Amino acid sequence: MLIVGTDEAKVERELKGGLLACPSCAASLRPWGFARWRALRQGGSLRRLRPRRGICRPCRATHVLLPCSMLLRRRDAVGVIGAAIASKAAGGGHRPIAARLGLPRETVRGWLRRFAARAELLRAAFTALAYALDPSLSPIQPRASPFADACEAIAVAAEAAGRRFGVAALWQFAAAASGGGLLCNTS
């Protein structure tokens, strides 16, 4: 699995030009068909998409090129999931968040529980990333909970990346920086 941008034409050009590196061995990936069809839920609509697949000739591994608008094993767009996480960090409960997003309570509760279980790991990883991107950052101030601390670290890292590489959407940055595993339930 490799997280790429959301512009399908650009990803296709990069893949055909050998500009995408294999996550396993860093050799260039080449086109290798498509992954299965997926339905991405964005707000009240479903968008069907079929991510590209690339192959690394030296190590013979194939990789799905997942857009940064998605997370591994999640049906909803990362922006929707991120909005729920930000609302929880601000003190909201899963029921009102789910009602506002028009999603099942169980889905939102699952996201929030998974993020909470990984909060310390995410805080540490995104804090390290923020300081790697901008060593002159002032210390990141602790928030009310580990959950909010992780959200703050993600936001600070996204700001540092924006200053260095240009502006990117907060939660798409988080998806790309985590390799799509922001809410991953496997190691």
Secondary structure as GFF3:
##gff-version 3
##sequence-region A 1 187
A	DSSP	beta_strand	2	4	.	.	.	ID=ss1
A	DSSP	alpha_helix	8	16	.	.	.	ID=ss2
A	DSSP	beta_strand	29	34	.	.	.	ID=ss3
A	DSSP	beta_strand	38	42	.	.	.	ID=ss4
A	DSSP	beta_strand	45	49	.	.	.	ID=ss5
A	DSSP	beta_strand	52	56	.	.	.	ID=ss6
A	DSSP	beta_strand	62	67	.	.	.	ID=ss7
A	DSSP	alpha_helix	78	89	.	.	.	ID=ss8
A	DSSP	alpha_helix	94	101	.	.	.	ID=ss9
A	DSSP	alpha_helix	105	133	.	.	.	ID=ss10
A	DSSP	alpha_helix	146	165	.	.	.	ID=ss11
A	DSSP	alpha_helix	170	177	.	.	.	ID=ss12
###
